[in-house]
Amino acid sequence: QVQLVDSGGGLVQPGGSLRLSCATSGSIVSFAAMGWYRQAPGQQRELVARIIDGGSTNFAGSVKGRFTISRDNAKNSVYLQMSSLKSEDTAVYYCNAVTWSGLNYWGQGTQVTVSS
């Protein structure tokens, strides 16, 4: 059973930065893609950023230029570096992994609150 463990959330002021981490129980190279989603209260979960096995990345338009996603195969981890944070970035952030057969796995979520 694959397990994803999210961490790194917290309270940050507008304009600040945070780095989220996602550690997997299995080998990261077994996943076709890994990414981060977020869900704000009363809203649907949305894709924030994704990194495909070949290394290409996708970002939501609202975070482009402010967030970066990276992975460390040796540590079986994926990271989301968030900069220039805005109040509208406040949400629970979830790590996601998709296997080559199309199975989805989710982390438990980590709260990010952007507020002064």
C-alpha positions, 0 to 999 in steps of 0.5 A: 500500500502506497503512503504519502506524507505531506508536511510543511504547511503553516501560517505565513504573512502575505508575500512570504514563502513556504516549502511543502514536502511529500514523502512516499513509502515507495519508489518515486520512479514508479509513479507516472506523475506526482503533484499538489492539489489544494482545497479551500473551504467551500471550494472544489479541490484543484490542481496546483502543480504537477511533475510528470515522470520525464520531468515536465511540469504543469502549473495552475495559472494562478500560481505560475511564476510564484510556485515551483515543483521539484522531486528528489528520486533518492529521497522519494520526495516531491516538494512545492516551493511557494513564494509571494504567497497571497491570502487566496493561496490559503487552503489545505494542500494535498500531495497526489501520486498517479501510477502508470495504471492510473491509480491515484494516491493522496496524502493526508493534507497540510494546512497553509494559511496566508494572513497578516 
